[in-house]
Amino acid sequence: MQIPSSVLCSELSHPPVAMPSSMYAAPQASASNGVGNGAGKPHVLVVPYPAQGHMLPLLDLAALLAARGLALTVAVTAGNVRLLAPFLAACPSVATVVLPFPSSPFLPTGCGENTRDLPVDLFRPFMASLAALSAPLLSWCKSQTHGVTAIVSDLFTGWTLPLAEELGVPHVAFSCANVHYLATTHSLWRRMPTRLHLDDADETVTFSEAPGSPSFPWCSLPWMFRMHVPGDEVSETIRRIFLWSIESSCYVANSFAALEEAYVEHPLPDLMAKRVFAVGALSDAVRNCDERGGKPAVAPAKVAAWLDGFDDGSVVYVCFGSQQALSPVQAACVAGALALSSVAFVWAVRSGTVVPEGFEAAATAASRGMVIRGWAPQVEILRHRAVGWFLTHCGWNSVLEATAAGVAMLTWPMGADQFINAWVLAEAGVAVPVAEGADTVPDAGKMATVMAAAVAKEGESVRERAVELGRKAAAAVAEGGTSYNDLEELVRVLSVID
């Protein structure tokens, strides 16, 4: 059933909460290697959220800003410094400020400083704990002779907004996802909709102020929102972080106008009608795919040589991201569908996913399947002419890589922003749904039918739209394109020094 608009709380009807003063122990000091190229330039402080899917696109943006002459400092905790190595090697002018990870009563000692090292149940306290970095980061900013003139911060590190206000500089909120997700997230945290029937996970929430008034089942909303408990310190800190982000001067999204025209072309009430710079696809703009996110388990040249033996668009690439392990029964379903459909495939299998015994050997013997255990050279795979479809969990970075490559998608969203991402793809006409939900076990026969149809004549129209969207994605980041122009305008905004 649907939640009527009258049940939605009015804007900020739940009072914004102040950051709990005693919740976290702040680090005693911060360390920095200093700003690499001196005074006279705008100095932008970049604050990523320590999760791979968040860090990579923001570092891509940072590389583009540095290439346009802005002095940048990236703030990270000590445990994340090594992840910056490829970025710093490519952008030697960029400096870092390294902060000790804050202690927190809600995190076990030594739990890790990046979400890839954490179980999912620690993601929320981890996000809230990072807010304690605000005080040492402010102290560092005030100590710099070449002062910070703007802050670009991940949506999940909105605690940098008060820091920017203290310094009297602009604050720009960066979304590693699409504009639709950015607007939806802020709508949820501002309006705090609730369910009429707590046992109805399919009860829908309608976003009436968004273009097209989209609706989503409660179970498909971002899980951090669904986990909110009024009065709980972690919950209220997370809400305050998102509310701070909406107070930013403007927003930057890793998307492009041709993919989300209705969300980019007009001011959005859910974003307080503030400017959104759509600068994606950032990975395509940077064109730095060598070992992006990790060292490939198989050399790209080896995969490309294998793919060379197949017709254009006939291969299905299968990958569910770096953090989503399929259960044995889900993996068996995917394997069964691939076997029944007889489609050629490349399957990147995450650690922890158990492929049915004998499946890999049979696919190899039939010369129609390749299983990659570990990190796959995804960009190179998607850009190969033989790959026409991508069975994906709809993580936004993967979605953009497929979109930029002109590859159509078979969608199986499982959590976070992925249901919204799948909706965006469906609206664009470049995807076909096969399942949804982290615990869903699809019927292998039905999935096989969809796969077989996708690579056959029935899937041609979707593939053609995907190829056309890929051309538009390339045009967007080329000189004079929509994303290129938005980036240039963002640079002008960040270059203003009061």
C-alpha positions as CSV (number, residue, x, y, z in Angstrom):
1,M,0.0,0.0,0.0
2,Q,1.0,3.6,-0.4
3,I,1.9,6.2,2.3
4,P,-0.2,9.3,1.6
5,S,1.5,12.6,1.5
6,S,-0.4,13.7,4.6
7,V,1.6,11.2,6.6
8,L,4.9,12.7,5.5
9,C,6.4,14.9,8.1
10,S,6.7,18.5,7.2
11,E,10.1,19.9,6.3
12,L,12.4,19.6,9.2
13,S,9.5,18.8,11.5
14,H,11.8,16.6,13.5
15,P,14.2,19.2,14.9
16,P,17.8,19.1,13.6
17,V,20.0,17.5,16.2
18,A,23.3,19.0,17.5
19,M,26.4,16.8,17.3
20,P,26.5,14.9,20.7
21,S,29.4,16.5,22.6
22,S,30.4,13.4,24.6
23,M,29.8,10.7,22.1
24,Y,33.2,10.4,20.5
25,A,36.8,11.0,21.6
26,A,38.5,13.3,19.1
27,P,42.0,12.6,18.0
28,Q,44.6,14.7,19.9
29,A,46.5,15.9,16.9
30,S,46.6,15.8,13.1
31,A,49.5,15.5,10.8
32,S,50.0,17.0,7.3
33,N,52.6,16.9,4.6
34,G,51.7,20.5,3.8
35,V,50.3,22.1,0.7
36,G,52.5,21.3,-2.3
37,N,52.1,24.4,-4.4
38,G,51.9,27.7,-2.6
39,A,50.0,30.7,-2.0
40,G,48.0,32.7,-4.5
41,K,45.8,29.9,-5.6
42,P,42.5,28.7,-4.3
43,H,43.1,26.0,-1.7
44,V,40.4,23.3,-1.7
45,L,40.1,20.8,1.1
46,V,38.8,17.5,-0.2
47,V,37.2,15.1,2.4
48,P,36.4,11.6,1.1
49,Y,34.3,9.0,2.8
50,P,36.5,5.9,3.4
51,A,34.6,3.4,1.3
52,Q,36.0,2.4,-2.1
53,G,32.8,3.3,-4.0
54,H,32.9,6.8,-2.5
55,M,36.7,7.5,-2.6
56,L,37.4,6.6,-6.2
57,P,34.9,9.0,-7.9
58,L,35.8,11.9,-5.5
59,L,39.5,11.3,-6.2
60,D,38.7,11.4,-9.9
61,L,37.1,14.8,-9.3
62,A,40.1,15.9,-7.3
63,A,42.4,14.9,-10.2
64,L,40.3,17.0,-12.6
65,L,40.4,20.0,-10.2
66,A,44.1,19.7,-9.7
67,A,44.7,19.5,-13.5
68,R,42.9,22.9,-13.7
69,G,45.3,24.6,-11.4
70,L,43.6,24.4,-8.0
71,A,45.7,23.6,-5.0
72,L,44.2,20.6,-3.2
73,T,44.7,18.9,0.2
74,V,43.0,15.5,0.7
75,A,42.1,14.6,4.3
76,V,42.3,10.9,5.3
77,T,42.9,8.8,8.3
78,A,46.2,7.0,8.7
79,G,44.7,3.6,7.7
80,N,43.6,5.0,4.3
81,V,46.8,6.6,3.2
82,R,48.0,3.6,1.2
83,L,44.8,3.8,-0.9
84,L,45.8,7.2,-2.1
85,A,49.1,6.0,-3.5
86,P,47.9,5.7,-7.2
87,F,46.1,9.0,-7.0
88,L,49.0,10.9,-5.5
89,A,51.4,9.4,-8.0
90,A,49.2,10.7,-10.8
91,C,48.7,14.1,-9.1
92,P,52.0,15.0,-7.3
93,S,50.8,18.5,-6.6
94,V,48.1,17.3,-4.3
95,A,48.9,17.3,-0.6
96,T,47.4,15.3,2.2
97,V,46.5,15.8,5.8
98,V,46.6,12.6,7.8
99,L,44.4,12.2,10.9
100,P,44.4,9.5,13.5
101,F,41.2,7.5,13.5
102,P,38.9,8.7,16.3
103,S,38.0,6.3,19.1
104,S,34.3,5.6,19.5
105,P,32.3,3.7,22.1
106,F,30.3,2.1,19.3
107,L,33.3,0.6,17.4
108,P,35.6,-2.2,18.5
109,T,39.2,-1.3,18.9
110,G,41.2,-1.9,15.7
111,C,38.0,-2.5,13.6
112,G,39.5,-1.0,10.5
113,E,39.3,2.5,8.9
114,N,37.6,1.6,5.6
115,T,34.2,0.0,5.0
116,R,35.7,-2.8,3.0
117,D,37.3,-4.0,6.3
118,L,34.0,-3.8,8.3
119,P,31.0,-6.0,8.6
120,V,27.8,-4.3,7.4
121,D,26.4,-3.9,11.0
122,L,29.3,-1.5,11.8
123,F,28.7,0.8,8.8
124,R,26.4,3.1,10.6
125,P,28.5,3.6,13.8
126,F,31.5,3.9,11.5
127,M,29.9,6.8,9.6
128,A,28.9,8.5,12.8
129,S,32.3,8.1,14.4
130,L,34.0,10.0,11.6
131,A,32.3,13.2,12.8
132,A,34.8,13.4,15.6
133,L,37.4,14.4,12.9
134,S,35.8,17.8,12.6
135,A,37.7,19.4,15.5
136,P,41.2,18.3,14.6
137,L,40.6,19.1,10.9
138,L,39.4,22.6,11.9
139,S,42.6,23.0,14.0
140,W,44.7,22.0,11.0
141,C,42.8,24.4,8.7
142,K,43.4,27.3,11.1
143,S,47.1,26.5,11.3
144,Q,47.7,26.8,7.5
145,T,49.5,29.8,6.1
146,H,47.9,29.0,2.8
147,G,44.4,28.9,4.1
148,V,41.6,26.7,2.9
149,T,39.2,28.6,0.6
150,A,36.6,25.9,-0.1
151,I,35.7,22.4,1.1
152,V,34.5,19.6,-1.2
153,S,33.1,16.9,1.0
154,D,31.4,13.5,0.4
155,L,27.7,13.4,1.1
156,F,28.4,11.0,4.0
157,T,30.9,13.5,5.6
158,G,28.4,16.4,6.0
159,W,30.0,17.2,9.4
160,T,32.4,19.3,7.4
161,L,29.7,21.9,6.8
162,P,30.0,23.5,10.3
163,L,33.8,23.5,9.7
164,A,33.3,25.5,6.4
165,E,31.0,27.9,8.2
166,E,33.6,28.5,10.9
167,L,36.2,29.2,8.3
168,G,33.8,31.3,6.2
169,V,34.3,29.3,3.0
170,P,31.9,27.6,0.6
171,H,31.0,24.0,1.2
172,V,30.3,21.7,-1.8
173,A,28.6,18.3,-1.2
174,F,29.7,15.5,-3.5
175,S,27.5,12.6,-4.4
176,C,29.2,9.5,-5.8
177,A,25.8,8.5,-7.0
178,N,23.2,10.1,-9.3
179,V,21.2,13.3,-8.8
180,H,18.0,11.2,-8.3
181,Y,19.6,9.5,-5.3
182,L,20.9,12.9,-4.0
183,A,17.4,14.4,-4.1
184,T,15.7,11.2,-2.7
185,T,18.2,11.0,0.2
186,H,17.7,14.6,1.3
187,S,13.9,14.3,0.9
188,L,13.9,11.3,3.3
189,W,16.1,12.8,5.9
190,R,14.2,16.2,5.8
191,R,10.7,14.8,5.8
192,M,11.2,11.5,7.7
193,P,8.3,9.5,6.3
194,T,7.0,6.6,8.4
195,R,5.0,3.5,7.6
196,L,1.3,3.2,8.4
197,H,1.8,-0.6,8.8
198,L,5.1,-1.6,10.3
199,D,4.8,-5.1,9.0
200,D,4.3,-4.1,5.4
201,A,7.8,-3.9,3.8
202,D,6.2,-3.2,0.4
203,E,4.3,-0.1,1.6
204,T,5.3,2.7,-0.9
205,V,6.8,6.1,-0.3
206,T,6.1,8.7,-3.0
207,F,8.4,11.5,-3.8
208,S,5.9,14.0,-5.0
209,E,8.3,16.9,-5.5
210,A,10.6,14.9,-7.7
211,P,10.2,14.8,-11.5
212,G,7.7,12.1,-12.3
213,S,6.7,11.6,-8.7
214,P,8.5,8.3,-8.4
215,S,7.5,5.8,-5.7
216,F,9.5,3.1,-4.0
217,P,8.6,0.2,-1.7
218,W,9.8,0.8,1.9
219,C,12.1,-2.1,1.6
220,S,13.9,-0.5,-1.4
221,L,14.7,2.8,0.4
222,P,18.3,3.4,1.5
223,W,18.9,1.1,4.5
224,M,20.6,3.8,6.6
225,F,17.3,5.6,6.6
226,R,15.3,2.5,7.3
227,M,17.5,1.7,10.3
228,H,16.9,5.2,11.9
229,V,15.8,5.0,15.5
230,P,14.6,8.4,16.9
231,G,16.7,9.4,19.9
232,D,19.5,6.9,19.3
233,E,22.8,8.7,19.2
234,V,24.2,7.0,16.1
235,S,20.9,7.4,14.2
236,E,20.6,11.1,15.1
237,T,24.2,11.8,14.2
238,I,23.7,10.2,10.8
239,R,20.6,12.3,10.2
240,R,22.4,15.4,11.2
241,I,25.2,14.6,8.8
242,F,22.8,14.4,5.9
243,L,21.0,17.6,7.0
244,W,24.3,19.4,7.1
245,S,25.0,18.2,3.6
246,I,21.7,19.8,2.3
247,E,22.9,23.2,3.7
248,S,25.8,23.1,1.3
249,S,26.4,26.0,-1.2
250,C,25.9,23.6,-4.1
251,Y,26.1,19.9,-5.1
252,V,28.3,17.8,-7.4
253,A,27.0,14.5,-8.7
254,N,28.8,11.8,-10.7
255,S,26.2,11.7,-13.4
256,F,25.5,13.5,-16.7
257,A,22.6,15.4,-18.2
258,A,21.6,12.9,-20.9
259,L,21.1,10.2,-18.3
260,E,19.1,12.3,-15.9
261,E,17.8,15.3,-17.9
262,A,14.7,15.9,-15.7
263,Y,16.9,16.0,-12.5
264,V,19.7,18.1,-14.0
265,E,17.8,20.7,-16.1
266,H,15.5,22.1,-13.4
267,P,16.0,23.2,-9.7
268,L,14.8,20.5,-7.3
269,P,12.7,21.3,-4.2
270,D,14.3,18.4,-2.4
271,L,17.7,20.0,-2.9
272,M,16.4,23.5,-1.8
273,A,16.6,24.5,-5.5
274,K,20.4,24.8,-5.2
275,R,22.7,24.2,-8.2
276,V,23.8,20.7,-9.0
277,F,26.9,20.2,-11.1
278,A,26.6,16.9,-13.0
279,V,30.2,16.2,-14.0
280,G,30.1,12.4,-14.7
281,A,31.0,10.0,-15.7
282,L,34.1,10.9,-13.8
283,S,36.0,7.7,-14.5
284,D,35.5,8.3,-18.2
285,A,36.7,11.9,-17.8
286,V,39.9,10.9,-16.0
287,R,40.4,7.8,-18.3
288,N,42.5,6.1,-15.6
289,C,41.5,2.5,-15.5
290,D,44.8,0.8,-14.8
291,E,44.3,-1.3,-11.7
292,R,41.4,0.9,-10.8
293,G,40.4,-0.1,-7.3
294,G,42.7,-3.1,-7.2
295,K,45.2,-5.3,-9.0
296,P,43.4,-7.6,-11.5
297,A,43.4,-11.3,-10.8
298,V,43.7,-11.9,-14.6
299,A,45.6,-9.7,-17.0
300,P,43.3,-7.5,-19.1
301,A,45.1,-8.7,-22.3
302,K,44.2,-12.3,-21.4
303,V,40.6,-11.5,-21.0
304,A,40.5,-9.4,-24.2
305,A,42.1,-12.3,-26.2
306,W,39.4,-14.7,-24.9
307,L,36.6,-12.2,-25.8
308,D,38.0,-11.7,-29.3
309,G,36.6,-15.1,-30.2
310,F,33.0,-13.9,-29.8
311,D,30.6,-11.8,-31.9
312,D,29.8,-8.2,-31.1
313,G,27.4,-7.9,-28.1
314,S,27.0,-11.6,-27.6
315,V,28.8,-11.9,-24.2
316,V,27.2,-11.3,-20.7
317,Y,29.5,-9.9,-18.1
318,V,28.4,-10.8,-14.5
319,C,29.6,-9.0,-11.4
320,F,27.9,-8.0,-8.1
321,G,30.5,-5.6,-6.8
322,S,33.3,-5.8,-4.3
323,Q,31.1,-6.0,-1.2
324,Q,28.2,-8.2,-2.2
325,A,28.8,-11.9,-1.8
326,L,26.1,-14.1,-3.2
327,S,24.8,-16.9,-1.0
328,P,25.4,-20.4,-2.2
329,V,21.8,-20.8,-3.4
330,Q,22.0,-17.4,-5.2
331,A,25.3,-18.3,-6.9
332,A,23.8,-21.7,-7.9
333,C,20.9,-19.8,-9.5
334,V,23.2,-17.5,-11.5
335,A,25.3,-20.5,-12.6
336,G,22.2,-22.4,-13.5
337,A,20.8,-19.5,-15.6
338,L,24.2,-19.1,-17.4
339,A,24.2,-22.9,-18.2
340,L,20.6,-23.0,-19.3
341,S,20.8,-19.9,-21.5
342,S,23.9,-21.1,-23.3
343,V,25.1,-17.5,-23.4
344,A,28.8,-16.7,-23.4
345,F,29.9,-15.0,-20.2
346,V,32.6,-13.6,-18.0
347,W,31.8,-13.9,-14.3
348,A,33.8,-12.0,-11.8
349,V,33.4,-13.9,-8.5
350,R,33.9,-12.1,-5.3
351,S,35.7,-13.8,-2.4
352,G,33.2,-15.6,-0.3
353,T,30.9,-16.5,-3.2
354,V,30.8,-20.3,-3.8
355,V,30.4,-21.3,-7.4
356,P,28.7,-24.8,-7.8
357,E,31.2,-27.6,-8.2
358,G,31.9,-28.5,-11.8
359,F,30.3,-25.3,-13.2
360,E,33.6,-23.6,-14.1
361,A,35.1,-26.7,-15.6
362,A,32.1,-27.3,-17.8
363,A,32.0,-23.7,-19.0
364,T,35.7,-23.7,-19.8
365,A,35.4,-27.0,-21.6
366,A,32.5,-25.6,-23.7
367,S,34.7,-22.5,-24.5
368,R,31.9,-20.2,-23.6
369,G,32.6,-19.1,-20.1
370,M,35.4,-17.5,-18.0
371,V,35.3,-17.2,-14.2
372,I,37.6,-14.6,-12.6
373,R,38.1,-15.1,-8.9
374,G,39.0,-11.8,-7.4
375,W,39.3,-8.3,-8.9
376,A,38.4,-8.2,-12.6
377,P,39.6,-5.6,-15.1
378,Q,36.0,-4.4,-15.4
379,V,36.5,-1.3,-17.5
380,E,38.4,-3.2,-20.1
381,I,35.8,-6.0,-20.1
382,L,32.9,-3.6,-20.5
383,R,34.6,-1.8,-23.3
384,H,35.3,-4.9,-25.4
385,R,33.1,-5.0,-28.5
386,A,31.9,-8.6,-27.6
387,V,30.3,-7.6,-24.3
388,G,26.8,-6.4,-24.8
389,W,25.2,-7.0,-21.4
390,F,26.1,-6.6,-17.8
391,L,24.3,-8.6,-15.0
392,T,24.9,-6.1,-12.1
393,H,23.9,-5.2,-8.6
394,C,23.5,-1.6,-9.8
395,G,26.3,-0.1,-7.8
396,W,26.6,3.4,-9.3
397,N,30.3,3.2,-10.2
398,S,29.6,0.0,-12.1
399,V,26.5,1.5,-13.7
400,L,28.5,4.5,-15.0
401,E,31.3,2.3,-16.3
402,A,28.7,0.2,-18.3
403,T,26.9,3.3,-19.5
404,A,30.1,4.9,-20.7
405,A,30.9,1.6,-22.6
406,G,27.5,1.5,-24.2
407,V,26.6,-1.8,-22.5
408,A,23.0,-2.7,-21.6
409,M,22.3,-4.0,-18.1
410,L,20.4,-6.9,-16.5
411,T,19.6,-5.5,-13.1
412,W,19.5,-7.1,-9.7
413,P,19.6,-4.3,-7.1
414,M,20.3,-5.5,-3.6
415,G,20.6,-2.5,-1.2
416,A,21.8,1.1,-0.5
417,D,21.2,3.3,-3.6
418,Q,20.9,0.4,-6.0
419,F,17.1,0.3,-6.3
420,I,17.1,4.0,-7.2
421,N,19.9,3.4,-9.7
422,A,17.9,0.5,-11.3
423,W,15.0,2.9,-11.6
424,V,17.1,5.5,-13.4
425,L,18.3,2.9,-15.8
426,A,14.8,1.6,-16.5
427,E,13.7,5.2,-17.2
428,A,16.5,5.6,-19.6
429,G,15.5,2.3,-21.4
430,V,18.9,0.7,-21.1
431,A,18.2,-2.1,-18.7
432,V,16.0,-5.2,-18.1
433,P,15.2,-6.3,-14.5
434,V,16.0,-9.9,-13.5
435,A,15.6,-9.7,-9.7
436,E,15.7,-7.4,-6.8
437,G,16.6,-7.8,-3.1
438,A,19.7,-9.0,-1.2
439,D,17.9,-12.2,-0.1
440,T,16.0,-12.9,-3.3
441,V,16.6,-16.3,-5.0
442,P,15.4,-15.9,-8.6
443,D,14.2,-18.8,-10.7
444,A,17.2,-20.0,-12.7
445,G,15.0,-20.9,-15.7
446,K,13.3,-17.5,-15.8
447,M,16.6,-15.7,-15.5
448,A,18.0,-17.9,-18.3
449,T,15.1,-16.9,-20.6
450,V,15.9,-13.2,-20.0
451,M,19.6,-13.7,-20.6
452,A,19.0,-15.6,-23.9
453,A,16.5,-13.0,-25.1
454,A,18.9,-10.2,-24.2
455,V,21.7,-11.4,-26.5
456,A,19.1,-12.3,-29.2
457,K,17.0,-10.1,-31.5
458,E,14.6,-9.3,-28.6
459,G,17.3,-7.4,-26.8
460,E,18.5,-5.3,-29.8
461,S,16.4,-2.2,-29.1
462,V,17.7,-2.0,-25.5
463,R,21.3,-2.5,-26.7
464,E,20.8,0.2,-29.3
465,R,19.6,2.6,-26.7
466,A,22.6,1.7,-24.5
467,V,25.1,2.3,-27.3
468,E,23.5,5.7,-28.0
469,L,23.6,6.6,-24.3
470,G,27.3,5.6,-24.4
471,R,27.9,8.1,-27.2
472,K,26.2,10.8,-25.2
473,A,28.3,9.9,-22.1
474,A,31.4,10.3,-24.1
475,A,30.2,13.6,-25.5
476,A,29.3,14.9,-22.0
477,V,32.9,14.7,-20.8
478,A,34.5,15.9,-24.1
479,E,35.3,19.6,-24.4
480,G,32.1,21.6,-24.8
481,G,30.0,18.7,-23.4
482,T,27.5,19.1,-20.5
483,S,29.7,17.5,-17.9
484,Y,32.8,19.3,-19.1
485,N,31.0,22.7,-19.0
486,D,29.7,21.9,-15.5
487,L,33.2,21.0,-14.3
488,E,34.5,24.3,-15.7
489,E,31.8,26.2,-13.9
490,L,32.5,24.4,-10.7
491,V,36.2,25.4,-11.0
492,R,35.2,29.0,-11.4
493,V,33.0,28.7,-8.2
494,L,35.9,27.1,-6.3
495,S,38.3,29.7,-7.6
496,V,36.5,32.7,-6.0
497,I,38.5,33.8,-3.0
498,D,36.8,36.3,-0.7
